Every structure is written in structure tokens, then in C-alpha cells.
Amino acid sequence: MEMSMTEDIWDVIVVGGGPAGLTAGIYAKRAGLDTVVLEKAVAGGQLAEAVTVENFPGFPEPIPGAELGGRIRKQAEKLGVRFQRGEAQGLGREGDFWVVETDAGVMKGLAVIIATGGVPRELPAKGAREFKGRGVSYCATCDGFFFRGKRVLMVGAGDAALEEALFLTDICEKVYVAVRHPKDDPRAIRAEAILKERAFSDPKIEFIWNVVVEEVRGDKTVKEVVLKDLGNGELKTLPVEGVFVKIGYRPATEWLRGMVELDERGYVVTDEWMRTNQPGVFAAGDVRIPRGRYAQAVIAAAEGAIAALKAHEYISGNTTRR
């Protein structure tokens, strides 16, 4: 159930409504903790952008990411987890309680679980920011239908990039995929074997190897991109009307600076039990230090469960609990 901001003091405040945050909410509530989830947007967080999810246990058939996120949220709601719409803007301490400052007010709790995930990394090319929303997009499932029958470029070579490229083949005339490594480089395609096989065999997809996008050009909307060959430095123009970008995420942790330890890239530093340097503050999912971790929904969910169980241990030993 979604609620309005109040002065209630919670046992656990979960910041983020993706797989990590929702699972943390489920486990915290099942442990008997008064739990609220602060979510910025739609249920599922980054998961909601996934065209389909094929590797989440218990789902033998592909399921849209938004539907999976909605199901996890529904499970949390059924248990009595409360939801608050808003965006975290700061974290502080007030007596025995942690204070989460949001754009909708202030929330207080005995423990906080940070599960804010990440925000898409922007394409570092001239014109990319100028044409955002006018041909440059960071979500094919959101904007793909605008490009029906057109030629588009996908920038990226991971799971998300190939999933969205395959999704776009049902809409677009042609989908180019720009890869920053040579074809024979083992780093070239960082996606599951099944996705690579599908992409390589799709007649609408064409890979362009060892290139980066140097510039995005157009007038009112995108008309072409300039690609730079990383082997010889040659520049070439590719006519496209859309540019989709999937080159990873940066952690959404600006609101934590000065309060929780972050690494040089901005990820929250935790131990193996999701504990940060601040007692009572935990982190789970893509927001925490990657140390080679895979950005997978099932891993984020597992970390959310661990964070909630450790939060319960922390609160159980805290004499200030109501």
C-alpha cells in the first residue's frame, strides 16, 4: 500500500524499489519489522526496463521485467510492507534514529537498507546530450515504438544491449550494434551465449566492430552518427534515426556522500553481510561495490534478503526499538 509521508518512525527504511529493495522489504517484514520502501519510480527499478527475463528461478517461461517487478512488489504489499513515493536526497542521524531526507519529506528509522541501484551512463559523444529525447534514448522498451520502420544504432555489447537490440528488430527496419572491441577480442560481447547466438543469427542486426560513437548529428531529431574506428582512427558516417545506449550504469549514491563510505567510482562499500561503515546502514544490489559482481536480478534479490536479515539482527540488539 502506498502511503503519504508521516512522522512515523520505522524499524527499517528500504531506499529503492528494485529487486534488492523489494526483497529486502519482504524479508524485513517477515522478520516482524515495521518496514517501508521508498521508491522513486515504477516497481522493479532497472528491472522494469528489461524486455524479458529468462533466468529468474521459478519462471520457466520468459517474463517481462516490468511484470516480474510488479509481482515482487505485490508479494511485499500482501505481507504489509508500506510504500512511499519519493527520491532520497540525504542521509543523517538524529539521536538513535537514521533520517532519510526525501523530496516528499523526512523519514526516520532504526535501520536503513540502501538499494538505489544505478542510473544509465550517458553516451560520451558530441551531440548525445543535445539529442536526448530527440533520437537518443536509454530505454528501448520505453521509446522503441517511436522508431517503427526506421534504422537505429544500439551502443553497447552486454546482456541489456543485445536484449534491447533483439527487441528493436520487431519494430525497426535495421538495428546496428556498435561494439568498442574487435570481433575476435574476448571482451567484445559481454552477454550470455544464448543472447549472442540470437543476435548473430538475426538478419536485421548488423554488428560494427572496434568503433566508438564520436558524434550524434541531426536537426530537430537524429539523422546520423559519426563512428570512429579504433584501429586506424578513420571516421565514417552512419545514417540512423535513433541511437539507443546501453553502456552500463553508475551508482545512484550522490545523496550518501559524506555519510557512508563510497569507493572511487561512487559504489557503496560493504562487507559480505551487506553492512556499510555505519552501524544500522546496509546496502544491496547494483549500488554496492561491484568487485566483479554480476548485475543480475537474482543476485540483487539475494543481497536484499541478506541485508534485511542483518538489519533484523542489528535492531534486535538495539534497546531503542519501540
Phi, psi and omega per residue, in radians:
M1 nan 2.292 3.108
E2 -1.477 2.445 -3.036
M3 -2.235 2.872 3.025
S4 -1.570 2.781 -3.097
M5 -1.163 2.306 3.108
T6 -2.295 3.135 3.098
E7 -1.618 0.230 3.138
D8 -1.046 2.602 3.050
I9 -1.836 2.193 -3.067
W10 -1.736 2.752 2.964
D11 -1.230 -0.867 -3.094
V12 -2.302 2.272 2.976
I13 -1.882 2.065 3.078
V14 -1.746 2.131 -3.115
V15 -1.793 1.836 -3.131
G16 2.182 2.320 -3.072
G17 -1.969 0.530 3.044
G18 -1.536 -2.925 -3.129
P19 -0.992 -0.695 3.134
A20 -1.154 -0.846 -3.100
G21 -1.169 -0.758 -3.133
L22 -1.150 -0.718 3.113
T23 -1.162 -0.685 3.063
A24 -1.031 -0.732 3.120
G25 -1.077 -0.745 3.135
I26 -1.080 -0.846 -3.089
Y27 -1.213 -0.642 3.119
A28 -1.142 -0.761 -3.133
K29 -1.152 -0.711 3.125
R30 -1.143 -0.404 3.093
A31 -1.450 0.020 3.092
G32 1.572 0.298 -3.111
L33 -1.681 2.423 3.009
D34 -1.221 2.030 -2.925
T35 -2.207 2.386 3.038
V36 -2.261 2.458 3.089
V37 -1.944 2.149 3.059
L38 -1.626 2.027 -3.116
E39 -2.123 2.401 -3.061
K40 -1.431 -0.688 -3.029
A41 -2.397 -2.425 -3.064
V42 -1.251 2.755 3.120
A43 -1.072 2.392 3.090
G44 1.821 -0.243 3.124
G45 1.013 -2.316 -3.142
Q46 -1.071 -0.497 3.131
L47 -1.009 -0.570 -3.100
A48 -1.108 -0.364 3.139
E49 -1.458 -0.253 -3.096
A50 -1.168 2.285 3.123
V51 -1.031 -0.985 3.048
T52 -2.504 2.693 3.032
V53 -2.030 2.165 -3.060
E54 -2.037 -0.021 -3.026
N55 -2.208 0.401 3.096
F56 -1.623 2.156 -3.079
P57 -0.947 2.434 3.106
G58 1.647 -0.067 -3.135
F59 -2.176 1.517 -3.102
P60 -1.156 -0.386 3.095
E61 -1.856 2.588 3.112
P62 -0.980 2.487 3.136
I63 -2.316 2.341 3.092
P64 -1.001 2.463 -3.126
G65 -0.991 -0.693 -3.135
A66 -1.119 -0.653 3.129
E67 -1.206 -0.721 3.111
L68 -1.089 -0.781 3.097
G69 -1.052 -0.706 3.123
G70 -1.133 -0.630 3.128
R71 -1.192 -0.724 3.121
I72 -1.121 -0.709 3.114
R73 -1.105 -0.732 -3.139
K74 -1.067 -0.681 3.102
Q75 -1.098 -0.739 3.115
A76 -1.114 -0.755 3.129
E77 -1.065 -0.719 -3.112
K78 -1.077 -0.555 3.130
L79 -1.358 -0.294 -3.124
G80 1.853 0.170 3.038
V81 -1.126 2.355 3.118
R82 -1.644 2.698 -3.118
F83 -2.223 2.446 3.092
Q84 -2.248 2.236 3.099
R85 -1.454 2.291 3.112
G86 2.853 3.031 -3.133
E87 -2.130 2.260 3.124
A88 -1.187 2.382 -3.126
Q89 -2.162 -0.196 3.127
G90 -3.041 2.754 3.106
L91 -2.269 2.314 -3.138
G92 -2.548 -3.101 -3.117
R93 -2.189 2.368 3.108
E94 -2.386 1.745 -3.081
G95 1.119 -2.154 -3.129
D96 -1.552 0.033 -2.995
F97 -2.045 2.592 2.963
W98 -1.494 2.485 -3.116
V99 -2.084 2.141 3.056
V100 -1.824 2.019 3.096
E101 -1.525 2.284 -3.128
T102 -2.242 3.006 3.094
D103 -1.302 -0.052 3.126
A104 -2.005 0.006 -3.121
G105 2.459 -2.777 -3.069
V106 -2.073 2.448 3.087
M107 -2.151 2.475 3.139
K108 -2.148 2.477 3.131
G109 -2.737 2.850 3.100
L110 -1.342 -0.498 3.123
A111 -2.504 2.686 3.124
V112 -2.266 2.355 3.031
I113 -1.991 2.043 -3.118
I114 -1.539 2.070 3.140
A115 -2.481 0.813 -3.028
T116 -1.445 -0.031 3.055
G117 1.069 -2.442 -3.095
G118 -2.471 3.013 3.053
V119 -2.065 2.572 -3.069
P120 -1.015 2.407 3.028
R121 -1.268 2.308 -3.110
E122 -1.340 2.599 3.085
L123 -1.171 2.095 -3.101
P124 -1.471 1.092 -3.121
A125 -2.280 2.590 3.085
K126 -1.023 2.302 3.107
G127 1.541 -0.207 -3.082
A128 -1.112 -0.762 -3.138
R129 -1.250 -0.669 -3.134
E130 -1.047 -0.652 -3.069
F131 -1.731 0.186 3.064
K132 -1.093 2.199 -3.080
G133 1.493 -0.081 3.110
R134 -2.220 0.581 -3.140
G135 2.312 -0.433 3.056
V136 -1.731 2.176 -3.084
S137 -2.361 2.660 3.093
Y138 -1.975 0.246 -3.117
C139 -2.677 1.807 -3.124
A140 -1.196 -0.634 3.141
T141 -1.192 -0.432 3.117
C142 -1.433 -0.724 -2.929
D143 -2.051 -0.072 -3.037
G144 -0.974 -0.645 -3.065
F145 -1.117 -0.320 3.093
F146 -1.213 -0.249 -2.997
F147 -2.015 0.491 3.139
R148 -1.034 2.248 3.113
G149 1.303 0.168 -3.089
K150 -1.910 2.972 3.091
R151 -1.715 2.305 -3.087
V152 -2.336 2.860 3.096
L153 -2.077 2.302 2.990
M154 -1.801 2.220 3.110
V155 -1.848 2.019 -3.106
G156 2.382 2.789 -3.070
A157 -2.517 0.430 3.086
G158 -1.712 -2.987 3.141
D159 -0.970 -0.866 -3.078
A160 -1.094 -0.698 -3.125
A161 -1.115 -0.799 -3.118
L162 -1.244 -0.636 3.071
E163 -1.033 -0.791 -3.108
E164 -1.269 -0.590 3.078
A165 -1.078 -0.775 3.111
L166 -1.128 -0.687 3.077
F167 -1.042 -0.738 -3.085
L168 -1.204 -0.377 3.139
T169 -1.143 -0.374 3.091
D170 -1.399 -0.163 -3.065
I171 -2.046 -0.760 -2.970
C172 -1.676 2.771 3.096
E173 -1.233 -0.709 -3.077
K174 -2.609 2.453 3.100
V175 -2.184 1.946 3.027
Y176 -1.558 2.539 3.080
V177 -2.147 2.020 -3.138
A178 -1.555 2.135 -3.117
V179 -2.071 2.303 -3.017
R180 -1.463 0.079 3.122
H181 -2.190 2.765 3.058
P182 -1.100 2.760 -3.071
K183 -1.045 -0.621 -3.090
D184 -1.522 0.057 3.115
D185 -1.421 2.208 -3.128
P186 -1.063 -0.300 3.115
R187 -1.495 -0.108 -2.989
A188 -1.029 -0.962 -3.117
I189 -2.002 2.014 -3.086
R190 -1.875 0.969 -3.076
A191 -2.288 2.877 3.108
E192 -1.037 2.591 -3.101
A193 -0.994 -0.687 -3.106
I194 -1.145 -0.614 3.097
L195 -1.233 -0.709 3.105
K196 -1.064 -0.781 -3.131
E197 -1.050 -0.781 3.135
R198 -1.118 -0.768 -3.095
A199 -1.170 -0.751 -3.120
F200 -1.147 -0.494 -3.087
S201 -1.634 -0.078 -3.126
D202 -1.441 2.118 -3.088
P203 -1.152 -0.321 -3.136
K204 -1.495 -0.212 -3.105
I205 -1.749 2.316 3.073
E206 -2.254 2.149 3.130
F207 -1.512 2.412 3.045
I208 -2.049 1.993 -2.951
W209 -1.641 2.635 2.997
N210 1.028 0.768 -3.130
V211 -2.345 2.788 2.950
V212 -2.281 2.736 3.081
V213 -1.426 2.066 -3.130
E214 -1.532 -0.646 -3.077
E215 -2.731 2.560 3.004
V216 -1.934 2.236 -3.066
R217 -2.160 2.752 3.078
G218 2.973 -2.923 3.023
D219 -2.041 -1.635 3.050
K220 -1.357 -0.521 3.106
T221 -2.370 3.012 -3.128
V222 -1.148 2.395 3.096
K223 -2.132 -0.488 -3.104
E224 -2.879 2.868 3.026
V225 -2.225 2.686 3.039
V226 -1.845 2.127 3.140
L227 -1.831 2.426 3.102
K228 -1.888 2.157 3.068
D229 -1.303 2.089 -3.077
L230 -1.334 -0.177 3.101
G231 -1.431 -0.808 -3.080
N232 -2.106 -0.020 3.116
G233 1.387 0.038 -3.102
E234 -1.184 2.469 3.090
L235 -1.822 2.399 3.064
K236 -2.450 2.633 -3.096
T237 -1.731 2.375 3.114
L238 -2.152 2.016 3.120
P239 -1.251 2.042 3.054
V240 -2.526 2.761 3.125
E241 -1.922 -0.062 3.103
G242 -2.571 2.532 3.087
V243 -2.244 2.038 3.103
F244 -1.853 2.343 -2.996
V245 -2.074 2.166 3.043
K246 -2.422 1.387 -3.093
I247 -2.066 0.492 3.078
G248 1.767 -3.072 -3.078
Y249 -2.287 2.709 2.971
R250 -1.950 2.540 -3.050
P251 -1.133 2.435 3.126
A252 -1.529 1.361 -3.022
T253 -2.242 0.201 -3.131
E254 -0.985 -0.596 -3.082
W255 -1.254 -0.162 -3.089
L256 -1.777 -0.151 -3.027
R257 -1.028 2.353 3.138
G258 1.532 -0.120 -3.118
M259 -2.082 -0.750 -3.121
V260 -2.072 2.470 -3.127
E261 -1.150 2.241 3.072
L262 -2.086 2.680 3.051
D263 -1.473 -3.079 -3.041
E264 -1.154 -0.300 3.120
R265 -1.692 -0.086 3.115
G266 1.733 0.034 3.111
Y267 -1.353 2.556 3.087
V268 -1.250 2.297 3.117
V269 -1.546 2.208 3.107
T270 -2.350 2.951 2.942
D271 -1.592 -3.007 -3.087
E272 -1.217 -0.185 3.108
W273 -1.787 0.313 3.060
M274 1.217 0.261 -3.133
R275 -1.495 2.321 3.066
T276 -1.531 -3.019 3.098
N277 -1.303 -0.140 3.130
Q278 -1.829 2.109 3.102
P279 -0.999 2.252 3.134
G280 1.596 -0.038 3.098
V281 -2.036 2.197 -3.079
F282 -2.179 2.843 3.113
A283 -2.472 2.560 -3.111
A284 -2.603 2.658 3.082
G285 1.518 -2.770 -3.011
D286 -1.199 -0.131 -3.127
V287 -1.387 -0.317 -3.056
R288 -1.668 2.866 -3.005
I289 -0.881 2.190 -2.993
P290 -1.226 -0.650 3.141
R291 0.645 0.671 3.127
G292 1.504 0.072 -3.107
R293 -1.158 2.663 3.109
Y294 -1.564 2.415 3.121
A295 -1.466 1.433 -3.109
Q296 -2.212 2.489 -3.106
A297 -1.045 -0.693 -3.094
V298 -1.170 -0.589 3.100
I299 -1.237 -0.750 3.099
A300 -1.045 -0.736 3.134
A301 -1.096 -0.747 3.129
A302 -1.079 -0.737 3.129
E303 -1.159 -0.616 3.081
G304 -1.099 -0.690 3.105
A305 -1.118 -0.777 3.126
I306 -1.071 -0.790 -3.129
A307 -1.036 -0.734 -3.127
A308 -1.160 -0.725 3.136
L309 -1.142 -0.667 3.109
K310 -1.252 -0.583 3.067
A311 -1.121 -0.681 3.099
H312 -1.094 -0.756 3.097
E313 -1.048 -0.768 -3.126
Y314 -1.079 -0.836 -3.089
I315 -1.186 -0.619 -3.139
S316 -1.067 -0.484 3.113
G317 -1.706 0.166 -3.099
N318 -1.800 1.980 -3.056
T319 -1.219 -0.157 -3.114
T320 -1.488 -0.042 -3.102
R321 -1.060 2.399 -3.094
R322 -1.154 nan nan
